[in-house]
Amino acid sequence: MADGLDVAACLDRVRRRDEAAARELVGHLWPLVIKIVRAHLPRALDEEDLAQEIFMKVFANLDQFRGEVPVEHWVSRVAVSTCLDRLRAQKRRPEWRWADLGEAEAEVLEAVLHNESEPHPSQGMAARELAVKLLDSLGPEDRLVINLLDLEQRPVAEISKLTGWSQTLVKVRAFRARRKMRKRLEELERDELRMMKVRQGTSSSSSSSK
């Protein structure tokens, strides 16, 4: 975000209702905000609409910014908090089963479950789609902490500042979220085994009837 903007001077102008300064500040912060939005965007929401909502909150609460941290850190916290609010407001998706997976996703999951290995590079897209489905099965706070800690590789201390949670709570939430994802994977594996038995039973019946 090294665009040469004097952020402190720009903020002073924004507080004096300088519209040009407000546009400059949005341009300076837009890449940061849109990156956060895309990482945590609830499904069926337009990323630009959510980004605009974040900037509305930023300008509405600008008097609360005391300059004790860089404005980028403060805006990041507003953005994460807004995304979390939208995740909470969004209804949970229906449960999905092995039969709901695409062929490529099923292959990736089988590799992970049976071989305990990382997916092959050629399965990257399917692995990402599977990760999204697993994340969607989590609650808002669990999904957020996994996104920040495991996918974005942010330090626990930074996540604590972004969310307002203690570092201990961040670690506990991450542990519980991973456990829930592992449980979901195990449920899918049992689902797969049941389907295999059904297919084998159907195959045996067809063979005996000939």
CYANA upper distance limits for C-alpha pairs under 8 A (distance plus 0.5 A):
  1 MET  CA     28 HIS  CA      7.24
  1 MET  CA     29 LEU  CA      8.20
  1 MET  CA     31 PRO  CA      8.33
  3 ASP  CA     28 HIS  CA      7.53
  5 LEU  CA     10 CYS  CA      8.11
  5 LEU  CA     28 HIS  CA      7.92
  6 ASP  CA     10 CYS  CA      6.58
  7 VAL  CA     11 LEU  CA      6.54
  7 VAL  CA     25 LEU  CA      8.04
  7 VAL  CA     71 VAL  CA      8.50
  8 ALA  CA     12 ASP  CA      6.88
  9 ALA  CA     13 ARG  CA      6.90
 10 CYS  CA     14 VAL  CA      6.68
 10 CYS  CA     21 ALA  CA      6.14
 10 CYS  CA     22 ALA  CA      8.22
 10 CYS  CA     24 GLU  CA      8.15
 10 CYS  CA     25 LEU  CA      7.36
 11 LEU  CA     15 ARG  CA      6.69
 11 LEU  CA     21 ALA  CA      8.04
 11 LEU  CA     25 LEU  CA      8.18
 12 ASP  CA     16 ARG  CA      7.02
 13 ARG  CA     17 ARG  CA      7.10
 13 ARG  CA     18 ASP  CA      5.86
 13 ARG  CA     21 ALA  CA      6.46
 13 ARG  CA     22 ALA  CA      8.46
 14 VAL  CA     18 ASP  CA      5.50
 14 VAL  CA     19 GLU  CA      7.39
 14 VAL  CA     21 ALA  CA      6.00
 14 VAL  CA     22 ALA  CA      5.92
 15 ARG  CA     62 LEU  CA      8.24
 15 ARG  CA     63 ASP  CA      8.46
 17 ARG  CA     22 ALA  CA      8.45
 18 ASP  CA     22 ALA  CA      6.93
 19 GLU  CA     23 ARG  CA      6.83
 20 ALA  CA     24 GLU  CA      6.82
 21 ALA  CA     25 LEU  CA      6.65
 22 ALA  CA     26 VAL  CA      6.74
 23 ARG  CA     27 GLY  CA      6.67
 24 GLU  CA     28 HIS  CA      6.66
 25 LEU  CA     29 LEU  CA      6.65
 26 VAL  CA     30 TRP  CA      6.06
 26 VAL  CA     55 PHE  CA      7.97
 27 GLY  CA     31 PRO  CA      8.33
 29 LEU  CA     33 VAL  CA      6.76
 29 LEU  CA     72 GLU  CA      7.65
 30 TRP  CA     34 ILE  CA      6.44
 31 PRO  CA     35 LYS  CA      6.61
 32 LEU  CA     36 ILE  CA      7.01
 32 LEU  CA     72 GLU  CA      8.28
 32 LEU  CA     76 SER  CA      7.97
 33 VAL  CA     37 VAL  CA      6.68
 33 VAL  CA     51 ALA  CA      6.96
 33 VAL  CA     54 ILE  CA      8.41
 33 VAL  CA     75 VAL  CA      8.20
 33 VAL  CA     76 SER  CA      7.36
 33 VAL  CA     79 ALA  CA      6.98
 34 ILE  CA     38 ARG  CA      6.54
 34 ILE  CA     47 GLU  CA      7.78
 34 ILE  CA     48 GLU  CA      8.23
 34 ILE  CA     51 ALA  CA      6.76
 35 LYS  CA     39 ALA  CA      6.80
 36 ILE  CA     40 HIS  CA      6.83
 36 ILE  CA     76 SER  CA      8.08
 36 ILE  CA     79 ALA  CA      7.37
 36 ILE  CA     80 VAL  CA      7.47
 37 VAL  CA     41 LEU  CA      5.68
 37 VAL  CA     47 GLU  CA      6.85
 37 VAL  CA     50 LEU  CA      7.63
 37 VAL  CA     51 ALA  CA      7.19
 37 VAL  CA     79 ALA  CA      7.77
 37 VAL  CA     80 VAL  CA      8.41
 37 VAL  CA     83 CYS  CA      7.39
 38 ARG  CA     47 GLU  CA      7.20
 39 ALA  CA    147 ASN  CA      7.74
 40 HIS  CA     80 VAL  CA      8.44
 40 HIS  CA     83 CYS  CA      6.79
 40 HIS  CA     84 LEU  CA      8.48
 40 HIS  CA    144 LEU  CA      7.50
 40 HIS  CA    147 ASN  CA      7.85
 41 LEU  CA     45 LEU  CA      7.43
 41 LEU  CA     47 GLU  CA      7.35
 41 LEU  CA     83 CYS  CA      7.09
 41 LEU  CA     87 LEU  CA      8.47
 42 PRO  CA     83 CYS  CA      8.02
 42 PRO  CA     86 ARG  CA      7.32
 42 PRO  CA     87 LEU  CA      6.23
 42 PRO  CA     90 GLN  CA      7.82
 45 LEU  CA     49 ASP  CA      8.10
 45 LEU  CA     50 LEU  CA      7.85
 46 ASP  CA     50 LEU  CA      6.93
 47 GLU  CA     51 ALA  CA      6.60
 48 GLU  CA     52 GLN  CA      6.56
 49 ASP  CA     53 GLU  CA      6.76
 50 LEU  CA     54 ILE  CA      6.82
 50 LEU  CA     83 CYS  CA      8.40
 51 ALA  CA     55 PHE  CA      6.90
 51 ALA  CA     79 ALA  CA      8.42
 52 GLN  CA     56 MET  CA      6.66
 53 GLU  CA     57 LYS  CA      6.91
 54 ILE  CA     58 VAL  CA      6.73
 54 ILE  CA     78 VAL  CA      7.29
 54 ILE  CA     79 ALA  CA      6.21
 54 ILE  CA     82 THR  CA      7.07
 55 PHE  CA     59 PHE  CA      6.68
 56 MET  CA     60 ALA  CA      6.52
 57 LYS  CA     61 ASN  CA      6.49
 57 LYS  CA     78 VAL  CA      7.98
 58 VAL  CA     62 LEU  CA      6.23
 58 VAL  CA     75 VAL  CA      7.24
 58 VAL  CA     78 VAL  CA      7.54
 61 ASN  CA     65 PHE  CA      7.93
 65 PHE  CA     71 VAL  CA      8.18
 65 PHE  CA     74 TRP  CA      7.91
 67 GLY  CA     71 VAL  CA      7.39
 69 VAL  CA     73 HIS  CA      7.02
 69 VAL  CA     74 TRP  CA      7.47
 70 PRO  CA     74 TRP  CA      7.28
 71 VAL  CA     75 VAL  CA      6.57
 72 GLU  CA     76 SER  CA      6.51
 73 HIS  CA     77 ARG  CA      6.88
 73 HIS  CA    162 LEU  CA      8.12
 74 TRP  CA     78 VAL  CA      6.96
 75 VAL  CA     79 ALA  CA      6.61
 76 SER  CA     80 VAL  CA      6.61
 76 SER  CA    162 LEU  CA      7.15
 77 ARG  CA     81 SER  CA      6.50
 77 ARG  CA    161 LYS  CA      7.88
 77 ARG  CA    162 LEU  CA      4.96
 77 ARG  CA    163 THR  CA      6.97
 78 VAL  CA     82 THR  CA      6.59
 79 ALA  CA     83 CYS  CA      6.72
 80 VAL  CA     84 LEU  CA      6.64
 80 VAL  CA    162 LEU  CA      7.25
 80 VAL  CA    163 THR  CA      7.48
 81 SER  CA     85 ASP  CA      6.72
 81 SER  CA    162 LEU  CA      8.41
 81 SER  CA    163 THR  CA      7.22
 82 THR  CA     86 ARG  CA      6.85
 83 CYS  CA     87 LEU  CA      6.69
 84 LEU  CA     88 ARG  CA      6.68
 84 LEU  CA    140 PRO  CA      6.81
 84 LEU  CA    141 GLU  CA      7.62
 84 LEU  CA    144 LEU  CA      7.68
 85 ASP  CA     89 ALA  CA      6.77
 86 ARG  CA     90 GLN  CA      6.66
 87 LEU  CA    140 PRO  CA      5.89
 88 ARG  CA    139 GLY  CA      8.33
 88 ARG  CA    140 PRO  CA      6.14
 92 ARG  CA    136 ASP  CA      8.28
 92 ARG  CA    137 SER  CA      8.10
 92 ARG  CA    139 GLY  CA      8.33
 93 ARG  CA    136 ASP  CA      7.51
 93 ARG  CA    137 SER  CA      7.64
 95 GLU  CA    137 SER  CA      7.81
 96 TRP  CA    100 ASP  CA      6.48
 97 ARG  CA    101 LEU  CA      7.71
 97 ARG  CA    188 LEU  CA      6.82
 97 ARG  CA    191 ASP  CA      7.48
 98 TRP  CA    106 ALA  CA      7.87
 98 TRP  CA    188 LEU  CA      6.07
 98 TRP  CA    189 GLU  CA      8.31
 98 TRP  CA    191 ASP  CA      6.55
 98 TRP  CA    192 GLU  CA      6.54
101 LEU  CA    105 GLU  CA      6.34
101 LEU  CA    106 ALA  CA      6.32
102 GLY  CA    106 ALA  CA      6.63
103 GLU  CA    107 GLU  CA      6.82
104 ALA  CA    108 VAL  CA      6.86
104 ALA  CA    123 GLN  CA      7.76
104 ALA  CA    126 ALA  CA      6.17
105 GLU  CA    109 LEU  CA      6.71
105 GLU  CA    126 ALA  CA      5.45
105 GLU  CA    127 ALA  CA      6.95
105 GLU  CA    129 GLU  CA      7.72
105 GLU  CA    130 LEU  CA      6.43
106 ALA  CA    110 GLU  CA      6.58
107 GLU  CA    111 ALA  CA      6.75
108 VAL  CA    112 VAL  CA      6.87
108 VAL  CA    119 PRO  CA      6.38
108 VAL  CA    123 GLN  CA      7.28
108 VAL  CA    126 ALA  CA      7.39
108 VAL  CA    127 ALA  CA      6.69
109 LEU  CA    113 LEU  CA      6.49
109 LEU  CA    127 ALA  CA      8.50
109 LEU  CA    130 LEU  CA      8.38
110 GLU  CA    114 HIS  CA      6.23
110 GLU  CA    115 ASN  CA      8.18
111 ALA  CA    115 ASN  CA      5.82
111 ALA  CA    116 GLU  CA      7.17
111 ALA  CA    117 SER  CA      6.84
111 ALA  CA    118 GLU  CA      8.03
111 ALA  CA    119 PRO  CA      7.13
112 VAL  CA    116 GLU  CA      5.10
112 VAL  CA    117 SER  CA      5.75
112 VAL  CA    118 GLU  CA      6.86
112 VAL  CA    119 PRO  CA      7.40
113 LEU  CA    185 LEU  CA      8.27
113 LEU  CA    189 GLU  CA      7.81
119 PRO  CA    123 GLN  CA      6.56
119 PRO  CA    124 GLY  CA      7.55
119 PRO  CA    127 ALA  CA      7.48
120 HIS  CA    124 GLY  CA      7.52
123 GLN  CA    127 ALA  CA      6.57
124 GLY  CA    128 ARG  CA      6.76
125 MET  CA    129 GLU  CA      6.79
126 ALA  CA    130 LEU  CA      6.62
127 ALA  CA    131 ALA  CA      6.64
128 ARG  CA    132 VAL  CA      6.75
129 GLU  CA    133 LYS  CA      6.89
130 LEU  CA    134 LEU  CA      6.76
131 ALA  CA    135 LEU  CA      6.59
132 VAL  CA    136 ASP  CA      6.59
133 LYS  CA    137 SER  CA      7.05
134 LEU  CA    138 LEU  CA      7.61
134 LEU  CA    181 MET  CA      6.86
134 LEU  CA    184 ARG  CA      8.05
135 LEU  CA    143 ARG  CA      6.11
135 LEU  CA    181 MET  CA      8.23
136 ASP  CA    143 ARG  CA      7.81
138 LEU  CA    142 ASP  CA      6.39
138 LEU  CA    143 ARG  CA      6.07
138 LEU  CA    177 ALA  CA      7.73
138 LEU  CA    180 LYS  CA      8.08
138 LEU  CA    181 MET  CA      8.21
139 GLY  CA    143 ARG  CA      6.52
140 PRO  CA    144 LEU  CA      6.59
141 GLU  CA    145 VAL  CA      6.76
141 GLU  CA    173 ARG  CA      8.20
142 ASP  CA    146 ILE  CA      6.80
142 ASP  CA    173 ARG  CA      6.70
142 ASP  CA    174 ALA  CA      7.25
142 ASP  CA    176 ARG  CA      8.27
142 ASP  CA    177 ALA  CA      5.70
143 ARG  CA    147 ASN  CA      6.65
143 ARG  CA    177 ALA  CA      7.92
144 LEU  CA    148 LEU  CA      6.70
145 VAL  CA    149 LEU  CA      6.31
145 VAL  CA    150 ASP  CA      8.43
145 VAL  CA    159 ILE  CA      8.30
145 VAL  CA    170 VAL  CA      7.47
145 VAL  CA    173 ARG  CA      7.42
145 VAL  CA    174 ALA  CA      6.43
146 ILE  CA    150 ASP  CA      5.77
146 ILE  CA    151 LEU  CA      7.17
146 ILE  CA    174 ALA  CA      6.64
146 ILE  CA    177 ALA  CA      7.61
146 ILE  CA    178 ARG  CA      8.25
147 ASN  CA    151 LEU  CA      5.40
147 ASN  CA    152 GLU  CA      6.58
148 LEU  CA    152 GLU  CA      5.47
148 LEU  CA    153 GLN  CA      6.81
148 LEU  CA    154 ARG  CA      6.21
148 LEU  CA    159 ILE  CA      7.40
149 LEU  CA    153 GLN  CA      5.41
149 LEU  CA    154 ARG  CA      5.64
149 LEU  CA    155 PRO  CA      7.25
149 LEU  CA    156 VAL  CA      7.57
149 LEU  CA    159 ILE  CA      8.03
149 LEU  CA    174 ALA  CA      8.24
150 ASP  CA    154 ARG  CA      8.11
154 ARG  CA    158 GLU  CA      7.01
154 ARG  CA    159 ILE  CA      7.15
155 PRO  CA    159 ILE  CA      6.90
156 VAL  CA    160 SER  CA      6.62
156 VAL  CA    167 GLN  CA      6.58
156 VAL  CA    170 VAL  CA      7.24
156 VAL  CA    171 LYS  CA      7.90
157 ALA  CA    161 LYS  CA      7.00
157 ALA  CA    167 GLN  CA      6.66
158 GLU  CA    162 LEU  CA      6.73
159 ILE  CA    163 THR  CA      6.50
159 ILE  CA    165 TRP  CA      8.35
159 ILE  CA    167 GLN  CA      8.34
159 ILE  CA    170 VAL  CA      7.79
160 SER  CA    164 GLY  CA      5.95
160 SER  CA    165 TRP  CA      5.50
160 SER  CA    166 SER  CA      6.06
160 SER  CA    167 GLN  CA      5.96
160 SER  CA    170 VAL  CA      7.12
161 LYS  CA    165 TRP  CA      7.74
165 TRP  CA    169 LEU  CA      6.51
165 TRP  CA    170 VAL  CA      6.84
166 SER  CA    170 VAL  CA      6.83
167 GLN  CA    171 LYS  CA      6.87
168 THR  CA    172 VAL  CA      6.70
169 LEU  CA    173 ARG  CA      6.46
170 VAL  CA    174 ALA  CA      6.67
171 LYS  CA    175 PHE  CA      6.65
172 VAL  CA    176 ARG  CA      6.70
173 ARG  CA    177 ALA  CA      6.48
174 ALA  CA    178 ARG  CA      6.62
175 PHE  CA    179 ARG  CA      6.75
176 ARG  CA    180 LYS  CA      6.72
177 ALA  CA    181 MET  CA      6.79
178 ARG  CA    182 ARG  CA      6.65
179 ARG  CA    183 LYS  CA      6.63
180 LYS  CA    184 ARG  CA      6.69
181 MET  CA    185 LEU  CA      6.75
182 ARG  CA    186 GLU  CA      6.74
183 LYS  CA    187 GLU  CA      6.71
184 ARG  CA    188 LEU  CA      6.77
185 LEU  CA    189 GLU  CA      6.72
186 GLU  CA    190 ARG  CA      6.81
187 GLU  CA    191 ASP  CA      6.67
188 LEU  CA    192 GLU  CA      6.64
189 GLU  CA    193 LEU  CA      6.81
190 ARG  CA    194 ARG  CA      6.78
191 ASP  CA    195 MET  CA      6.83
192 GLU  CA    196 MET  CA      6.68
193 LEU  CA    197 LYS  CA      6.81
194 ARG  CA    198 VAL  CA      6.81
195 MET  CA    199 ARG  CA      6.67
196 MET  CA    200 GLN  CA      6.58
197 LYS  CA    201 GLY  CA      6.51
198 VAL  CA    202 THR  CA      6.61
199 ARG  CA    203 SER  CA      6.57
200 GLN  CA    204 SER  CA      6.62
201 GLY  CA    205 SER  CA      6.67
202 THR  CA    206 SER  CA      6.71
203 SER  CA    207 SER  CA      6.74
204 SER  CA    208 SER  CA      6.68
205 SER  CA    209 SER  CA      6.70
206 SER  CA    210 LYS  CA      7.20
